[in-house]
């Protein structure tokens, strides 16, 4: 086998740990690893000790395990009351039910912003005494840079454009706004009077819609929604206070978290928030350090753990490991890009210990090859 041996001194085979290690030894010595790469790290968080470790410091493409980094960073920096906001503001004044000024919308890259909420905003405008608009509608997208794609995304990736103001994840805000204003009986706006432009500093807020990080996480993690992950990535970028913030600003905050868990940011490449980019490079060690940090911080664990797919139960693990000891005992994030399959998260051992694990299979011919092997690892972690 080209992967190297387990770096952890094995336990006596009379113990559960020893039996589990022997199972993993047999799995990492399969012919699969003569032609593919493996990173595997298993750590007992209850006893605070490593159980199994192969190539844990090898830089590998994480696929959607990148979302673990994004999620933990978001939960580290944002409290439960932080909202991803879409705001409506006015300039000028309202006289005789006419807005003698501009109507402004500031996008906050909220992936949950919906058609129904555009209508809520139109009705709120009407309730503020506006029957018609003399000025223009400004759509302010300056929360993030103008690049509609992530750094290192491929031309043929079928991805939602990274705009701060989408409706149901589609670039149709202008048309939805016109329809909603007409429905609310607000006149004076057609498509020619809607422009992409910054909102003036003197504009006053009259209505906003927001959703919490905790509302974003379930779809981001259980369904592996890439736009949801990127929305949190760019919330991190916006913390810088810089207009048109981008990947570099988001990475700065993630780098600070990497330093906090005792590792060196320069050893990794953080290209995006979702794991789509070909330029992302992490290690199983980094993922385990972050998972352990998250587990020991109550305010992170209580929000992260419920968002993870559960083996044999829901999300991207719903059909995996059914009717095995791993069912219900594995809470983990899947990852798949061409040639890469990953799985990292938490297992509950037969002794009731919390086990953090990270698996990255790279260079595999098909994603299913990696998934099948990962399932065997998880079953080994949960079998008495």
Secondary structure, 3 states (H helix, E strand, C coil): CCCCCCCCCCCCCCCHHHHHHHHHHHHHCCHHHHCCEEEEEEEECCCCEEEEEECCCCCECCHHHHHHHHHHHHHHHCCCCCEEEEEEEECCEEECCEEECCEEEECCCCCCCCHHHHHHHHHHHHHCCCCEECCCEEEECCCECCCCCCCCCCCCCCCCCCCCCCECCECCHHHHHHHHHHHCCCECCCHHHEEECCCCCCCEEEEEEEEEHHHHHHHHHHCCCHHHHHHHHHHHHHCCCCCCECHHHHHHHHHHHHHHCCCCHHHCECCCCCCCCCCCEECHHHHHHHHHHHHHCHHHHHHHHHHCEECCCCHHHCCCCCCCCCCCCEEEEEEEECCEEEEEEEEECCCCCEEEEEEEEECCCCHHHHHHHHHHHHHHHHCC
